[in-house]
Amino acid sequence: MVKILVSGKSKASGKTTLVEKIINNLRGNIYVIKSSIHDKYDKFELIDDKKIILEKDTDTEIFSRAGADKVYYLKSNRANLKEGIEQEFNKIKGYDYLIVEGNSIIDFVGFNFVYYLDKKGGDKKKSAEKCKKKADVIINSDNDYEIEFNQDVISCFKAHLLGHSLNIPLKKVGDMTNEANIKVKNCQLGLF
C-alpha cells in the first residue's frame, strides 16, 4: 500500500489539480483524503458521508469524479491530529494507493512519496516549509509545472512512482534524473 502526499505553499497552488491527475494515471484501488487542519475545528473527524463528499464544486467531489474508489474529508484541529490519525488511519484498508492532499499531516503518516507545489506570491502556510524540505519533488506551478528533484538520491521505486503517477515515460524519468545528477538507488530488480 503506497501513501502519497500532495502538499503546497498556499491555497490555489494546484494541489487539487495534481491529485486529480494522479488519480487518472494510477491503476489500482485509490483512496483520497482531503485534509483541512484548522484550530476552528474542535475534534478530529474522518468523514466519508456521500452527501458531504459529493457536494458540488468541492475538492472531494472532484476526486470522486476523477475515479477515486473512496474519498474522505479529514477535519481536525492541530491538538487532536496525531491521536486521530493513530486511531483512524489504521482503520482504512483495501487501497493500493492512499493520496492525501494537505500539509499538516506530514509528521504523522509515513508517506512513500511527497509532492510539493510551489508558486510565486500567495500566503505561505506555516506547515508548507516542512513539506518542502521533506518533498521528493518540487513542482513549480508558475513555470509550466516544471519538476525539480529535492533530494540528491531517489529510490528506483520512487522514480517509477513519479513516472506512473504523472504519466511520464520511465525513459524520460531516467533522463530527468541524469540531467539533474540524481543518483537512483535500490534497483527494484536488485541489479545495482
Contacts in CASP RR format, 6 or more apart in sequence:
PFRMAT RR
TARGET T0000
AUTHOR 0000-0000-0000
METHOD contacts of the structure
MODEL  1
MVKILVSGKSKASGKTTLVEKIINNLRGNIYVIKSSIHDKYDKFELIDDK
KIILEKDTDTEIFSRAGADKVYYLKSNRANLKEGIEQEFNKIKGYDYLIV
EGNSIIDFVGFNFVYYLDKKGGDKKKSAEKCKKKADVIINSDNDYEIEFN
QDVISCFKAHLLGHSLNIPLKKVGDMTNEANIKVKNCQLGLF
1 94 0 8 1.000
1 95 0 8 1.000
1 96 0 8 1.000
1 97 0 8 1.000
1 98 0 8 1.000
2 96 0 8 1.000
2 97 0 8 1.000
2 98 0 8 1.000
2 112 0 8 1.000
2 113 0 8 1.000
2 161 0 8 1.000
3 97 0 8 1.000
3 98 0 8 1.000
3 100 0 8 1.000
3 109 0 8 1.000
3 110 0 8 1.000
3 111 0 8 1.000
3 112 0 8 1.000
3 113 0 8 1.000
4 22 0 8 1.000
4 97 0 8 1.000
4 98 0 8 1.000
4 99 0 8 1.000
4 100 0 8 1.000
4 111 0 8 1.000
4 112 0 8 1.000
4 113 0 8 1.000
4 114 0 8 1.000
4 115 0 8 1.000
4 161 0 8 1.000
4 165 0 8 1.000
5 99 0 8 1.000
5 100 0 8 1.000
5 102 0 8 1.000
5 105 0 8 1.000
5 106 0 8 1.000
5 109 0 8 1.000
5 111 0 8 1.000
5 113 0 8 1.000
5 114 0 8 1.000
5 115 0 8 1.000
5 131 0 8 1.000
6 15 0 8 1.000
6 18 0 8 1.000
6 19 0 8 1.000
6 22 0 8 1.000
6 99 0 8 1.000
6 100 0 8 1.000
6 101 0 8 1.000
6 102 0 8 1.000
6 115 0 8 1.000
6 117 0 8 1.000
7 15 0 8 1.000
7 101 0 8 1.000
7 102 0 8 1.000
7 103 0 8 1.000
7 106 0 8 1.000
7 114 0 8 1.000
7 115 0 8 1.000
7 116 0 8 1.000
7 117 0 8 1.000
7 127 0 8 1.000
7 128 0 8 1.000
7 131 0 8 1.000
7 132 0 8 1.000
7 135 0 8 1.000
8 14 0 8 1.000
8 15 0 8 1.000
8 102 0 8 1.000
8 103 0 8 1.000
8 116 0 8 1.000
8 117 0 8 1.000
8 118 0 8 1.000
8 125 0 8 1.000
8 128 0 8 1.000
8 131 0 8 1.000
8 132 0 8 1.000
9 116 0 8 1.000
9 117 0 8 1.000
9 118 0 8 1.000
9 119 0 8 1.000
9 122 0 8 1.000
9 124 0 8 1.000
9 125 0 8 1.000
9 128 0 8 1.000
9 132 0 8 1.000
10 119 0 8 1.000
10 121 0 8 1.000
10 122 0 8 1.000
10 123 0 8 1.000
10 124 0 8 1.000
10 125 0 8 1.000
10 128 0 8 1.000
11 122 0 8 1.000
11 123 0 8 1.000
12 119 0 8 1.000
12 122 0 8 1.000
13 117 0 8 1.000
13 118 0 8 1.000
13 119 0 8 1.000
13 141 0 8 1.000
14 117 0 8 1.000
14 119 0 8 1.000
14 141 0 8 1.000
15 101 0 8 1.000
15 102 0 8 1.000
15 117 0 8 1.000
16 59 0 8 1.000
16 62 0 8 1.000
16 63 0 8 1.000
16 101 0 8 1.000
18 115 0 8 1.000
18 117 0 8 1.000
18 139 0 8 1.000
19 32 0 8 1.000
19 59 0 8 1.000
19 63 0 8 1.000
19 66 0 8 1.000
19 99 0 8 1.000
19 101 0 8 1.000
20 62 0 8 1.000
20 63 0 8 1.000
20 66 0 8 1.000
21 166 0 8 1.000
21 167 0 8 1.000
22 99 0 8 1.000
22 165 0 8 1.000
22 166 0 8 1.000
23 30 0 8 1.000
23 32 0 8 1.000
23 63 0 8 1.000
23 66 0 8 1.000
23 67 0 8 1.000
23 68 0 8 1.000
23 99 0 8 1.000
24 66 0 8 1.000
24 67 0 8 1.000
25 164 0 8 1.000
25 165 0 8 1.000
25 166 0 8 1.000
25 167 0 8 1.000
26 96 0 8 1.000
26 97 0 8 1.000
26 164 0 8 1.000
26 165 0 8 1.000
28 69 0 8 1.000
28 96 0 8 1.000
28 97 0 8 1.000
29 69 0 8 1.000
29 70 0 8 1.000
29 94 0 8 1.000
29 95 0 8 1.000
29 96 0 8 1.000
29 97 0 8 1.000
30 67 0 8 1.000
30 68 0 8 1.000
30 69 0 8 1.000
30 70 0 8 1.000
30 95 0 8 1.000
30 96 0 8 1.000
30 97 0 8 1.000
30 99 0 8 1.000
31 68 0 8 1.000
31 69 0 8 1.000
31 70 0 8 1.000
31 71 0 8 1.000
31 72 0 8 1.000
31 92 0 8 1.000
31 94 0 8 1.000
31 95 0 8 1.000
31 97 0 8 1.000
31 98 0 8 1.000
31 99 0 8 1.000
32 60 0 8 1.000
32 63 0 8 1.000
32 68 0 8 1.000
32 70 0 8 1.000
32 71 0 8 1.000
32 72 0 8 1.000
32 98 0 8 1.000
32 99 0 8 1.000
32 100 0 8 1.000
32 101 0 8 1.000
33 46 0 8 1.000
33 71 0 8 1.000
33 72 0 8 1.000
33 73 0 8 1.000
33 74 0 8 1.000
33 98 0 8 1.000
33 99 0 8 1.000
33 100 0 8 1.000
33 101 0 8 1.000
34 59 0 8 1.000
34 60 0 8 1.000
34 63 0 8 1.000
34 71 0 8 1.000
34 72 0 8 1.000
34 73 0 8 1.000
34 74 0 8 1.000
34 101 0 8 1.000
34 102 0 8 1.000
35 74 0 8 1.000
35 76 0 8 1.000
35 100 0 8 1.000
35 101 0 8 1.000
35 102 0 8 1.000
35 104 0 8 1.000
35 105 0 8 1.000
36 73 0 8 1.000
36 74 0 8 1.000
36 75 0 8 1.000
36 76 0 8 1.000
37 74 0 8 1.000
37 76 0 8 1.000
37 77 0 8 1.000
37 78 0 8 1.000
37 81 0 8 1.000
37 102 0 8 1.000
37 103 0 8 1.000
37 104 0 8 1.000
37 105 0 8 1.000
37 127 0 8 1.000
38 75 0 8 1.000
38 77 0 8 1.000
39 77 0 8 1.000
39 78 0 8 1.000
40 77 0 8 1.000
41 75 0 8 1.000
41 76 0 8 1.000
41 77 0 8 1.000
42 77 0 8 1.000
43 76 0 8 1.000
43 77 0 8 1.000
43 80 0 8 1.000
44 74 0 8 1.000
44 75 0 8 1.000
44 76 0 8 1.000
44 77 0 8 1.000
44 80 0 8 1.000
44 81 0 8 1.000
44 83 0 8 1.000
44 84 0 8 1.000
44 85 0 8 1.000
44 88 0 8 1.000
45 73 0 8 1.000
45 74 0 8 1.000
45 75 0 8 1.000
45 76 0 8 1.000
46 72 0 8 1.000
46 73 0 8 1.000
46 74 0 8 1.000
46 84 0 8 1.000
46 88 0 8 1.000
47 53 0 8 1.000
47 72 0 8 1.000
47 73 0 8 1.000
47 74 0 8 1.000
47 75 0 8 1.000
48 70 0 8 1.000
48 71 0 8 1.000
48 72 0 8 1.000
48 73 0 8 1.000
52 60 0 8 1.000
52 73 0 8 1.000
53 60 0 8 1.000
53 61 0 8 1.000
53 64 0 8 1.000
53 71 0 8 1.000
53 72 0 8 1.000
53 73 0 8 1.000
54 60 0 8 1.000
54 61 0 8 1.000
54 64 0 8 1.000
55 61 0 8 1.000
59 101 0 8 1.000
60 71 0 8 1.000
60 72 0 8 1.000
60 73 0 8 1.000
63 71 0 8 1.000
64 71 0 8 1.000
68 99 0 8 1.000
69 95 0 8 1.000
70 95 0 8 1.000
72 92 0 8 1.000
74 105 0 8 1.000
76 84 0 8 1.000
78 104 0 8 1.000
81 104 0 8 1.000
81 105 0 8 1.000
81 108 0 8 1.000
82 107 0 8 1.000
82 108 0 8 1.000
85 105 0 8 1.000
85 108 0 8 1.000
85 109 0 8 1.000
86 108 0 8 1.000
89 109 0 8 1.000
92 98 0 8 1.000
100 109 0 8 1.000
100 111 0 8 1.000
102 127 0 8 1.000
102 131 0 8 1.000
103 125 0 8 1.000
103 127 0 8 1.000
103 128 0 8 1.000
103 130 0 8 1.000
103 131 0 8 1.000
104 127 0 8 1.000
106 114 0 8 1.000
106 127 0 8 1.000
106 130 0 8 1.000
106 131 0 8 1.000
106 134 0 8 1.000
107 130 0 8 1.000
112 157 0 8 1.000
112 158 0 8 1.000
112 161 0 8 1.000
113 136 0 8 1.000
113 158 0 8 1.000
113 161 0 8 1.000
113 162 0 8 1.000
113 165 0 8 1.000
114 131 0 8 1.000
114 134 0 8 1.000
114 135 0 8 1.000
114 136 0 8 1.000
115 135 0 8 1.000
115 136 0 8 1.000
115 137 0 8 1.000
115 139 0 8 1.000
116 128 0 8 1.000
116 131 0 8 1.000
116 132 0 8 1.000
116 135 0 8 1.000
116 137 0 8 1.000
116 138 0 8 1.000
116 139 0 8 1.000
116 150 0 8 1.000
117 138 0 8 1.000
117 139 0 8 1.000
117 141 0 8 1.000
118 132 0 8 1.000
118 138 0 8 1.000
118 139 0 8 1.000
118 140 0 8 1.000
118 141 0 8 1.000
118 142 0 8 1.000
119 140 0 8 1.000
119 141 0 8 1.000
119 142 0 8 1.000
120 142 0 8 1.000
132 138 0 8 1.000
132 150 0 8 1.000
135 150 0 8 1.000
136 149 0 8 1.000
136 150 0 8 1.000
136 151 0 8 1.000
136 154 0 8 1.000
136 158 0 8 1.000
136 162 0 8 1.000
137 147 0 8 1.000
137 148 0 8 1.000
137 149 0 8 1.000
137 150 0 8 1.000
137 162 0 8 1.000
138 147 0 8 1.000
138 148 0 8 1.000
138 150 0 8 1.000
139 145 0 8 1.000
139 146 0 8 1.000
139 147 0 8 1.000
139 148 0 8 1.000
140 146 0 8 1.000
140 148 0 8 1.000
147 162 0 8 1.000
147 166 0 8 1.000
147 176 0 8 1.000
148 180 0 8 1.000
149 176 0 8 1.000
149 177 0 8 1.000
149 180 0 8 1.000
149 182 0 8 1.000
151 182 0 8 1.000
152 181 0 8 1.000
152 182 0 8 1.000
152 183 0 8 1.000
153 182 0 8 1.000
153 183 0 8 1.000
153 184 0 8 1.000
153 185 0 8 1.000
154 162 0 8 1.000
154 177 0 8 1.000
154 182 0 8 1.000
154 183 0 8 1.000
154 184 0 8 1.000
154 185 0 8 1.000
155 184 0 8 1.000
155 185 0 8 1.000
155 186 0 8 1.000
156 184 0 8 1.000
156 185 0 8 1.000
156 186 0 8 1.000
156 187 0 8 1.000
156 188 0 8 1.000
157 186 0 8 1.000
157 188 0 8 1.000
159 170 0 8 1.000
159 173 0 8 1.000
159 174 0 8 1.000
159 177 0 8 1.000
159 184 0 8 1.000
160 170 0 8 1.000
160 173 0 8 1.000
160 188 0 8 1.000
162 168 0 8 1.000
162 173 0 8 1.000
163 169 0 8 1.000
163 170 0 8 1.000
163 172 0 8 1.000
163 173 0 8 1.000
168 176 0 8 1.000
174 184 0 8 1.000
176 182 0 8 1.000
177 183 0 8 1.000
177 184 0 8 1.000
184 192 0 8 1.000
185 192 0 8 1.000
END
